[in-house]
Amino acid sequence: QMKKRSVRVGGHDTSISLEDAFWAELGRIARARKTSLNQLVAFVDRARTGNLSSALRLFVLDTLRREKKG
């Protein structure tokens, strides 16, 4: 199920729609890195080349793959 959230990125609010599972993983990753969800989204935003929602999904997938190899 899609869930829309408002986050602060680059000093302005933006809405992002992601599936619940991706929001949950982003929250887990942020906690593991001892950072806020907004800061994690801003980190992904700075490195992205396309759509922010897609970039966040790919970031989660990449993080999970790296952890599995761990």
N, C-alpha and C positions, 0 to 999 in steps of 0.2 A: 504494500500500500504506500502511495506517495504521501509525503508530508512536506509542507512548505514551511520554511523557517526564515526569519529575518536575522541577518548577521551584519556586523559592522566590518567593512573591508575598505581600507584606504581612506578612512575618515567619513565614509558614508554608509548608510544602511542599504542592503540589497536583499532580495528574497531569493532563496534557493529551494528548489524542489528535488527531493531525493527520497528513495525508498527508506522505510524505517530501519532496515538492516544496515544501510550505509550510514545513517545518522548514529546508530548505536556504535558502529566500528569507529567512526570519526571521534566520538566521545571517548571511547576506550583508548584510542591512539593519543588523543590530547592528554588524557590523564597519565598515560605511561610516559609521555614526554614532559609532564609537569608544566603544561601550558593550557591556555584557554582554547575553547572551540573557535572563537573569533580569530585568535592568533594563528591557529592551525590553518583555517580557511584562507587567511591573508597570505600565509606562506605558500600555499598551493596556488593562489591567485597570481602571485608574483612570477611564478615559473610557467604558468599555462600559456598555451598558444591558441586554444579554442574555447569552447563553452565551459563555464565554471562548473556546472553540475557534472559534466562528463569528466573534467579534470579531477574532480573530487572522487568520482567512482574509480578512475584509474589509479589515483593515489592510494586509495584503500586497497585495491587489488595488488598493487605493487608492494605495499607494506606487508600485507598478509603473506605474499610469496617470499619476501625477504625473511620474515619471522619463521616461516616453515623451514627454510634452508638453514636457519640459525644455528 
